[in-house]
Amino acid sequence: MNQLFPEITPYNHFKLKVDAIHDIYVEECGNPNGQPVVFLHGGPGGGCSANSRRFFDPEKYRIILFDQRGCGRSLPFGSLEDNTTSHLVADIELIRRQLDIQKWHVFGGSWGSTLAIVYAQAHPERVLSLVLRGIFLGRKQDTDWAFAGGGASRLFPDYWTDYLQALPAGSTQSSPAIAYSIMTSDDKEAALKLARAWATWELRCCTLVPNPEFVDSATNDHESWTLARHEAHYMVNDCFLTDNQLLENCHLIQNIPTTIVHGRYDIICPFDNAWLLKQQLANATLVISEASGHSSSEQNTKHHLIAATNAMLSI
């Protein structure tokens, strides 16, 4: 199957108060008696979409989606306060307990793959299987590659130049720290201008073949604001991880059935991220999406992800 499953609507949705500040939007779709799977979206700050539900057979899965702190339909919108990786892991566990789920499958792409790995390493006894797409290891070299004039800017110098033009006059370079200082400043006009440019730069690099419709669909002011500011917030704080934490803790999840799907020509998260992860997870299956970049919307990648979620059903 190369196409996503048909569009579905949630049979349940609610706001879950996770602390004094944050209320998390949660929804359930598919079969209430099916195998539970939680979808972890990218970004940070990306939020879930209607298509996020469609990687899973709705007749066989109980599909749980939620918008991470401060983004999507979660409140307060755009909040970076008490917004760290450990907070997000705690939120996932709270959702699992709230829904009275003993174990579930975990599906995450891009930043969602990072969060899925950290969650599984913290709670391996709760994870039936992992499907990980577009691996992001959260190291400084990974953020510098895409957002500090690293390798990505050498492959797309035209797109990078467009991004730099959103910086204050005379600026010739950027980094997550420079961008974060602007996007969290009191100058809301400059902050939004840069947030739009950040999101546009990233989304333009996401697909192997240029896809203006894909870029336009995810770079409006609302989505750009959380995607750019959340990503910069996490990057300047080293994703709230210790150096090389994900790879060093892989021994904790060796026994969890894992499928890794990664685009051969991924510019946002280069393929060696997936390769390194596979070296630490001897029992994992690495599927190379040979005609793809980073986005889960690319045809070849969709095919591999749906095959992976169908295979999870036999676990």
Salt bridges, closest charged atoms under 4 A:
ASP19 OD2 - ARG69 NH1 2.76
ASP23 OD2 - LYS17 NZ 3.64
GLU27 OE2 - ARG53 NE 2.65
GLU27 OE1 - ARG73 NH1 3.66
GLU28 OE1 - ARG62 NE 2.74
ASP67 OD2 - ARG73 NE 2.90
ASP91 OD2 - ARG69 NE 2.70
GLU93 OE2 - ARG96 NE 2.68
GLU93 OE1 - ARG97 NH1 3.82
GLU93 OE1 - HIS123 ND1 3.87
GLU125 OE2 - HIS123 ND1 3.98
ASP142 OD2 - ARG139 NE 2.88
ASP144 OD2 - LYS140 NZ 2.55
ASP162 OD2 - ARG204 NH1 2.86
ASP221 OD1 - ARG196 NH1 3.17
ASP266 OD2 - HIS262 NE2 3.32
ASP266 OD2 - HIS294 ND1 2.66
GLU290 OE1 - ARG264 NE 3.05
